[in-house]
Amino acid sequence: MENRSHALMAGFFTIALLILTTVLAIWLGRDKIKRVPYEVVTSTAVSGLNLQAAVRYKGIKVGNVTDIDFDEKNPGQINLRLEIVPDAPVTSSTFATLGYQGVTGIAFVQLDDEGTSKQLLVADSNTQALPRIPMRPGMMQNLEKRGQAILVQTEELTRRLNTMLDPTNQKSVMTTIDNFGKAAAAWQALPGKLEPTLARLPELADQAKMTMTEVRTLTGNVGKLSNNLNQLTTTLQAEDGPLARFSLVMDNVGNSLTLDTLPKVQSVAGEAKASLRSFGRLSDSLKERPQSLLFGNPVPAPGPGEPGFVAPK
C-alpha cells in the first residue's frame, strides 16, 4: 500500500508541476503591448500569407496579421486585419504591399510611406470603422503582369516570324539577302574607286590655298579701288572742286550769252531772213522770165498820165 501511495503522490506532483510550468510559460509569453488594429482591403491574390504573418514597416517588424477573411459586401475582395504597435508612424500616405521572405514563399505585409502626409491614420469616430490602409501590387504581382505582357508579345513575335518564314515569303527574304550581298560587294569596291580622288586631294588642297590667296589679294585691291573712288567722289564734290568750277564756268557762259551774244544772233537772224526772202523773189522771177538773165527786165507799162498810156477798152 505504501508503494502505491508514493506512486500516486509522485504522479500528482508531476501533473501539478506540468500545469504550473504551462501557466508560467503562458504568463511569461503573453504580449503586454496594446496594439492598434488596422484593416487592409485588396482584390489581388495573397498567396503565401498566413495568420500571424509578420507586418513590417520599412523592414522593421511592427505587428502581425490577425485575420484573413472575404469581404461579404464586395465579392472578390479580401480583408486583412493587422495589429500594429502604437508607436509605428502609420500616416494617411502609408500603403501596404505583399512581400515574400527568401525562397520559402512565406509572405508578409510590407508597409511603406510616400512621405506626402504627416497626419497619423486614425479610426473614424462616426462609423467606428477600422482605419484602412490601401494595398498596392507588390513586386511579384508586377512581375506577373509584366510576364504575361511579355508572353503575349513573344507569341506575337513568334507568329510574325512564322509568317515571315512562310515559303511564299522566303523568296523575298532571299532576294533581299542577295541585294545586301551585292551592296556589300559594291561598298568593298568603292575604296578602290576613291583612291585616285583621294590621291588628288593634296593637289586640290594646294589649289584651294592658292585660290584663297588670290581671293584675298583681289579683296584687298577691291578695297583700295573703293577707297580711291571714295576719295575721287569727295574731291569732285568739294566746294572748290572740278564740278563746282565747271558749274561756275557754265553760269558765266550763260550770262554772257544772255547779255551780249543773243541780241547779235537775233539781228543776224533777221538779216538772214530778209536775204532769204529777196532770194526767193529772185528765184520766182527767174522761173517766170528766164530770158531776163540775157535781156534784162522788161520795161513796165506806162501808167495813167504817162506817155503811151492806153486806156483799156
Salt bridges, closest charged atoms under 4 A:
ASP31 OD2 - ARG35 NH2 2.74
GLU39 OE1 - ARG132 NH2 3.33
ASP112 OD1 - LYS58 NZ 2.68
GLU114 OE2 - ARG136 NH2 2.25
GLU156 OE2 - ARG159 NH2 2.22
GLU156 OE2 - ARG160 NE 3.17
ASP260 OD1 - LYS264 NZ 3.82
GLU288 OE1 - ARG289 NH1 3.88
